[in-house]
Amino acid sequence: MLVLVSLVVVLGVPFGFALTRDNVDTPANAERLVIVTPHNEQIRYEFESAFSDWHEAAHGTPVAIDWRQPGGTSEIRKQLTSQYTAAIRDGVIEPDGSLQPGQHMTYDLMFGGGSYEHDQLKRGVTVQVNGREVALPMSVPVSIEESELAAIYGENSIGSGYLYDPERFWVGTALSGFGIIFNRDTLAKLQIDEPRTWGDLTDPRLTGWLALADPRMSGSVTTTYDSILNRYGWDEGWRILQSMSANARYFSNSASKIPVDVSQGEAAAGVAIDFYGRYQSQAVMKDGETPETTRVGYIDPPGATYIDADPISKLRGAPNPEIADRFIRFVLSEAGQALWQIPVGEEGEGFGPVQYELRRMPAVRSLYEAYGDRFVDAGIDPFTTAMDTSSRGWRSAVAPLMSAFGADIHQDQVRAWSALNAVRVAVREGDATEAEYEKLRKLFFAFPMHQFPADFPDPDLAGNRLLLNAENYRTIRRDWAGSRPRQETQIAYTTHFRRNYAEIVRLAEQMLP
C-alpha cells in the first residue's frame, strides 16, 4: 500500500503544479497561444513573460502560452507529420489544400530547431487519398512582407545559409553554433590537451570519454555531424565521425544531457550547441574564474563552425493565427532579440531577461551594432566567423550510417577500435608492421556496397551494386526513397560493419605478440 500511495503522489505532482499555475498565474482575460518547441525552460519562461507584458501594453490583454514539448526537434516534426497526414486522410481539408483555423491542428507555432527541420515543415506531407496524391505544407508563410524582412535582417545570409526562408515559410529568431564542450580537470587526468578541432576528438585516448547524441533523436546534433562532412569532405569527414563514434561513451537521445555529463566529469568532452556549452560553463564558474580558467570550457572549432538560423514557423490551420503573428513580430523586435544576450537586470532601455541569461546569438544584425558591447558574451560576431562551406547534400546519410557503423553496434565498434589502436602502438614499438596496421585501418573505415533490388526502375542499376561513396550517393539515395522497406538496407549496412569489426579483432589477435 505504501508503494502504491507513493506512486500516486509522485505521478500527481506534475498535475498539481500545472493546476496551481493555471489557477494562480494565468489572468482571466489572457489570450492563449499554443507553441510546440524543443526550447528549454529558461527560454520558455523569458519569452512568455516578455511577450505577455508586450502584448498587454500594445493590445490590452496578456497572453498565456501553452508550451508543448513532446521531445527534440526531430520528434516534434514526426508528430506534426502524423497530425497533418491524418488531417488529409480524414478529409479535414479545403479544395485548395488549406486547413481552416483550429480544425485538426492544436498548435499555433513551432519555435526553435534548425533550418533543416523547418524546411521539412515547408516541404510538408504527401498522401495518397482515393487514388490521387495530396500534398500539404505543414507551415504557411509568415504575415511579414519581404520588404519588411529585408529591413529587419539586412542581407539574407549567414555563412552559407539563410536568415529566413526566401518564400517566408520560416524566419530565424536566433543563431546556433555547434562546437565542443570539455572538462579541463578530466582531460588533465587523461593527459590530453584541450580540443581545438573536430579532429582532436578522434584521439584514441578519449575512448569511452566522448559524449555524443544520437542523430536519429536530435536534429541539432545531426546538423553538427553534417557540418563536419561539409567542412572536411566525404572521406575525411566520415573518418572523423567514425573515430568519434568509436570514442563515444554513449549516444544520448537528448543533446542537452551532454553538457551536464561533461560538467560532472562523466565525460571528458562532447558535442554541444553553443548556448548549452556556454551556459554550462557559466553555471560551474567560481568567483574569480574566467571562461578560460573554469572547469568547463567550450570552443567553436576555428574555420569549421557552422552557424545555423534557429527559426520559428507558423503552422497551417493554427487556432490562434492573429496572436501567432504578433508573437513572431515580437521575437524579431529589438525587445525580443535582446532577450538572447542582454544581461539579467540590465538597466536603460527597459528590456532584457528578468531571471535567466539565455546566452544565445541574436539573428538580427543591428542588435550587434547597437548593443554588442553590453552582451553577456561580448565580442561574439557570428556573421564574420560563420563557415561559408555550402551544404554538400549528405545530411540524409548521417542518421542511417552513424547508427549502422556506431550506435547500433557500438560494442563491436569499440572492440575493433581498441584492436586497431593496439596494433598502431605495436607498430611504434616494432612488434607489428605499418602494412599490417594500414590493412586494419582500411577495413575499419571501409564503407559498404549498396545492393539495388531487381525491380529498381533504372534497368542499368536493377540488381546491381554500387560502392557507397560521394560520387554514387545521390543515385543510391533514390533507392532509399523508394517503396521497398528501408530496414533492409539498414540491416545490410550494419551487417557489413559488424563483419569488418569482427575481422579486425581476429587479425589483430594474430598480429600482436
Helices and strands as residue ranges (DSSP letters): H 2-25, E 31-36, H 41-59, E 63-68, H 73-89, E 109-111, H 115-123, E 125-129, E 132-136, E 139-140, H 146-153, E 171-183, H 184-190, G 198-202, G 204-206, E 210-213, H 219-232, H 234-247, E 248-252, H 257-263, E 269-273, H 274-283, E 296-299, E 307-315, H 321-332, H 334-338, E 361-362, H 365-371, G 372-374, H 382-385, H 395-405, G 407-409, H 410-428, H 434-445, E 449-451, E 465-467, H 473-480, H 486-511
